[in-house]
Amino acid sequence: MHVISGTLQWGAAGLLALLVGCATQVQQPETSTSHARLTFSSAMHLIAVDDQAISTPTPIANLRVTPGQHTLRFVHVNAGPEGSVQHAGQHAAPFTLDVREGIAYHFTAKT
């Protein structure tokens, strides 16, 4: 099982949701373990990594994953410079990525 971690930007509503258990917290590996960094544009909302669904009130912008193959699932949102009203709410096809240690991967929405 691959361990993942995420950095979330919390507002008051997000903190409240976490406290009442409405958000799925993304597990975090030790920072000393080998990992790659994934970053996501504001037009993409990460909803699952491998078999772990992610339910957060604020989209995850940065994520660390262990080396190896991971499947990412996104939903398009109408936010940021790549946001698109016509694609908002659409689920992108699952994306499989073979992650290498020490590499930074940046995902942007192309609609």
C-alpha distance (Angstrom), angle and dihedral (degrees) to the residues before:
residue distance angle dihedral
M1 . . .
H2 3.78 . .
V3 3.77 118.4 .
I4 3.77 118.8 -139.2
S5 3.76 135.0 -172.4
G6 3.75 133.7 -165.4
T7 3.75 140.1 -162.9
L8 3.77 112.0 -138.1
Q9 3.77 128.6 -165.6
W10 3.80 104.6 -138.8
G11 3.77 127.9 -156.3
A12 3.79 123.9 -175.9
A13 3.81 91.4 -88.2
G14 3.81 91.9 49.9
L15 3.77 92.9 50.4
L16 3.78 91.1 48.6
A17 3.82 91.1 49.7
L18 3.80 90.7 51.3
L19 3.78 91.9 49.6
V20 3.79 92.4 53.2
G21 3.79 92.9 45.2
C22 3.80 99.4 -111.5
A23 3.80 94.7 126.0
T24 3.78 127.8 71.2
Q25 3.79 105.9 -130.0
V26 3.79 116.1 -138.9
Q27 3.81 111.8 -127.4
Q28 3.80 116.2 -118.5
P29 3.82 125.6 -143.4
E30 3.77 121.6 -146.8
T31 3.80 110.4 -81.3
S32 3.81 89.1 -126.9
T33 3.83 92.6 64.4
S34 3.79 122.2 92.9
H35 3.79 112.8 -91.2
A36 3.79 146.9 148.3
R37 3.80 125.6 -130.7
L38 3.79 123.1 -124.4
T39 3.81 120.8 -166.4
F40 3.79 126.1 -171.1
S41 3.80 133.1 -156.9
S42 3.79 118.6 -119.5
A43 3.82 89.4 -108.9
M44 3.82 91.3 67.6
H45 3.80 126.4 67.7
L46 3.80 113.8 -162.2
I47 3.81 108.0 -138.5
A48 3.83 102.5 171.4
V49 3.79 142.9 12.6
D50 3.78 115.1 -161.9
D51 3.82 104.2 -43.8
Q52 3.82 95.7 -23.8
A53 3.80 114.9 101.8
I54 3.79 114.3 -147.6
S55 3.76 119.2 -147.4
T56 3.78 112.4 176.2
P57 3.81 129.7 150.9
T58 3.81 89.3 -135.8
P59 3.82 120.1 47.2
I60 3.79 117.7 -111.0
A61 3.81 109.8 -110.0
N62 3.83 99.3 -179.9
L63 3.77 130.2 29.6
R64 3.79 135.2 176.9
V65 3.81 118.4 -149.3
T66 3.77 133.6 -179.4
P67 3.82 117.7 -109.2
G68 3.78 115.0 -85.8
Q69 3.77 138.7 62.5
H70 3.81 119.1 -31.3
T71 3.80 132.3 176.9
L72 3.81 115.4 -142.3
R73 3.80 126.2 -164.1
F74 3.80 123.2 -163.0
V75 3.76 140.7 -178.2
H76 3.82 120.6 -152.1
V77 3.79 116.9 -120.2
N78 3.78 130.2 -171.0
A79 3.81 96.7 -114.5
G80 3.79 138.2 112.2
P81 3.80 128.0 10.8
E82 3.83 92.5 -52.5
G83 3.82 94.0 48.4
S84 3.78 117.7 125.6
V85 3.80 126.8 -163.5
Q86 3.80 91.7 -155.8
H87 3.83 93.3 52.4
A88 3.82 98.7 39.9
G89 3.80 110.9 126.2
Q90 3.81 95.0 15.9
H91 3.79 116.3 130.9
A92 3.79 114.8 -130.9
A93 3.80 119.0 -136.3
P94 3.83 112.2 -91.7
F95 3.79 110.6 -86.0
T96 3.81 120.5 -146.3
L97 3.79 117.3 -155.2
D98 3.81 129.5 -177.0
V99 3.81 100.0 -144.2
R100 3.81 121.2 -150.1
E101 3.80 123.3 -154.6
G102 3.81 115.8 -98.2
I103 3.82 95.9 12.6
A104 3.82 123.2 124.9
Y105 3.82 115.0 -143.3
H106 3.82 120.4 -165.1
F107 3.80 121.0 -161.6
T108 3.80 122.8 -159.7
A109 3.79 130.6 176.1
K110 3.81 114.9 -106.7
T111 3.78 110.6 -173.1
